[in-house]
């Protein structure tokens, strides 16, 4: 929209609404005032029969209120003329149905804007390309709506953006290489869209939160990832190849690579206690788990801690189960090719209540050394079925997906012990 026209419209609005504001001077910039009017004209509250007070726009009364002092979702600068600094659209309350409509390109006229938030609703249409002109933006969060089209490339050139969250929409297209220019970006959340192409190989060096799950990304993992990453989730994509690029991520606390087509061994550097969530299930990973000698000094001092989860299920991992996961609260090793005896320290861990869940079904394990007169804590979940042993009756509350057979057929165990597996 031509700037002169915007200014003209702003002056018209000011002349109409300004004198009627309860004897208060209208201190907001006329251009910002016009932009807010256009933004409101493109959005509506979704009708709710349960609570009419949840309507977000109920306070946006241009005829009797100053936006900077009384409009919900707005904060302004203190210097007159006041400019909108943050714009939050929607109440964010759980009982609110949110907003419908579309995002107006007039948002780009809020030149001092630092934060733009859109709460859950059914807002449709594309993300205005003009957002890329707002160089003061530090936060863009437009989540849980029905936004379509590609992500404007101009957004990936914003120099001060700290957080970009466009998750749970219908966005498509790929991530441009210009993302490397976002030197201030720390949080990137694009989960649950329809994005395709390769994962960016040149992510900003200071990124610490990356969530790209449930999209259509393909190709291999980038060989070089920011060493600052603490949270990585790329589950539910079409990624393949080895787990390169993860070895140097010493700050990593949460890793989710599940439901892809990744292959090869798990890097040794990932087997450490500060990585409290490692989810790599339903891939094609192979190789052995690194051994760890179990001693009275290493157990129970190396506990991962409450809430820790490791899920390696539904892969092709083999060898004996080592003590590397002692202290993990929830451990899934089922549907692999593990063999040998389960370490007795795992038995002690689940009996002591340190380990809450231990799933070992559908492997080639030969022994779970637990005395028959001992009972599991009521909070424990243990599954041993379909191994090369007969689980103790009453000790095996397995999920329905484990099947009804308690043990593998003898010929499968024999073939596996001879160096080949069959399932």
Secondary structure, DSSP 8 states (H G I E B T S, - for coil): --HHHHHHHHHHHHHHHGGGSTT----B-HHHHHHHHHHHHTEEE---SS-GGG-GGGG--TTT--HHHH-TTEEE-SSSSB-EEEEEES---TT---EEEE--GGGGG-TT--EEEE-SSEEEE---GGGGG-TT--EEEE-SSEEEEE--GGGGG-TT--EEE--SSEEEE---GGGGG-TT--EEE--SSEEEEE--SS--TT--EEE--SSEEEE---S---TT--EEE--SSEEEE--TT-TT-TT--EEE--SSEEEE---GGG-STT--EEE--SSEEEEE-------TTTTTTT---TT-EEE--SSEEEEE--GGGTT-SEEE--SSEEEEEE-HHHHHHHHHTS--EEE--SSEEEEE---TT----TT-EEE--SBSS---TTS----GGG-S-SB--HHHHHHHHTT----
